[in-house]
Each structure stands twice: as C-alpha cells, then as structure tokens.
Amino acid sequence: MIRLEARKIGDALVVVLPQEAIHALDAVEGGTLHLTAAPGGGCGGYLPSSADADLERTTQIVEDIAERYRDTLEDLAK
C-alpha cells in the first residue's frame, strides 16, 4: 500500500504522490491522472491510472475493426 497525503493549496485539495507512486503510475509533472471505477469498490471505489481507459478501449475497437475490414478499407482508400 502506498500512503498519499492530501494538502490544501488555495481553494484546491492536492494529493502528494511519493516517488513510489509516481513510478507506479508513470506520472509526470503537468500530466493527467485518471480515476476509474474499481470493480469491488477498491480505493474508495476508484483506481488511479495515468492511462485513459476510454481512449485505450476506443483504440482497441478501432484496431479490431481495421483488422476485420482491412480489404474493404484498402478498397475504399483507392
């Protein structure tokens, strides 16, 4: 378990990530972290990630369609 510390800065509540969490999440300064609903309600119902699950899911769908209809897409591209 990694302990996170929350601090109030102005009107915002900031979560301070220790180095271990930064590496585990592949987080970078100015980057975006995503909280996704956790199966079983872990971590207060959410799991943190540096990856956008919706984008990854959409990309996988597009890749599956492109593979399945490769010949059709090639014909349309002519």
C-alpha positions as CSV (number, residue, x, y, z in Angstrom):
1,M,0.0,0.0,0.0
2,I,1.2,3.5,-0.8
3,R,0.2,6.3,1.5
4,L,-1.0,9.5,-0.2
5,E,-1.1,12.8,1.6
6,A,-3.7,15.5,0.8
7,R,-2.9,19.2,1.3
8,K,-5.0,22.3,0.8
9,I,-3.4,24.8,-1.5
10,G,-5.6,27.8,-2.1
11,D,-9.1,26.5,-2.9
12,A,-7.8,23.2,-4.2
13,L,-7.0,19.9,-2.4
14,V,-3.8,18.5,-3.7
15,V,-2.7,14.9,-3.4
16,V,1.1,14.5,-2.9
17,L,2.5,11.4,-4.6
18,P,5.6,9.8,-3.2
19,Q,8.3,8.6,-5.6
20,E,7.0,5.0,-5.4
21,A,3.5,6.1,-6.6
22,I,5.0,8.4,-9.3
23,H,6.8,5.5,-10.8
24,A,3.9,3.0,-10.4
25,L,1.5,5.4,-12.1
26,D,4.1,6.6,-14.7
27,A,3.1,10.1,-13.6
28,V,4.9,13.2,-14.9
29,E,4.6,16.9,-13.9
30,G,1.8,18.5,-15.8
31,G,0.5,15.1,-16.8
32,T,-3.0,13.8,-16.3
33,L,-4.0,11.0,-13.9
34,H,-7.4,9.3,-14.3
35,L,-9.6,7.8,-11.6
36,T,-11.7,4.9,-13.0
37,A,-14.4,3.0,-11.1
38,A,-12.9,0.0,-9.4
39,P,-14.5,-3.4,-9.5
40,G,-15.3,-4.3,-5.9
41,G,-15.0,-0.7,-4.8
42,G,-11.3,-0.7,-4.1
43,C,-9.5,2.6,-3.2
44,G,-12.8,4.2,-2.2
45,G,-14.4,2.9,-5.4
46,Y,-11.8,4.3,-7.8
47,L,-8.4,3.2,-9.2
48,P,-5.8,5.8,-10.2
49,S,-4.1,5.4,-13.6
50,S,-2.0,7.5,-16.0
51,A,-3.7,5.8,-18.9
52,D,-7.1,6.9,-20.3
53,A,-9.2,3.7,-20.2
54,D,-11.8,5.2,-22.6
55,L,-9.1,6.0,-25.1
56,E,-7.5,2.6,-24.8
57,R,-10.9,0.9,-25.2
58,T,-11.7,3.0,-28.3
59,T,-8.3,2.4,-29.8
60,Q,-8.7,-1.4,-29.4
61,I,-12.2,-1.2,-31.0
62,V,-10.8,0.8,-34.0
63,E,-7.9,-1.7,-34.3
64,D,-10.3,-4.7,-34.3
65,I,-12.5,-3.1,-37.0
66,A,-9.5,-2.1,-39.1
67,E,-8.2,-5.7,-38.9
68,R,-11.6,-7.3,-39.6
69,Y,-12.3,-5.0,-42.6
70,R,-8.8,-4.5,-43.9
71,D,-9.6,-5.4,-47.5
72,T,-12.7,-3.2,-47.6
73,L,-10.8,-0.2,-46.1
74,E,-8.0,-0.7,-48.7
75,D,-10.6,-0.7,-51.5
76,L,-12.2,2.5,-50.1
77,A,-8.8,4.2,-49.9
78,K,-8.2,3.8,-53.6
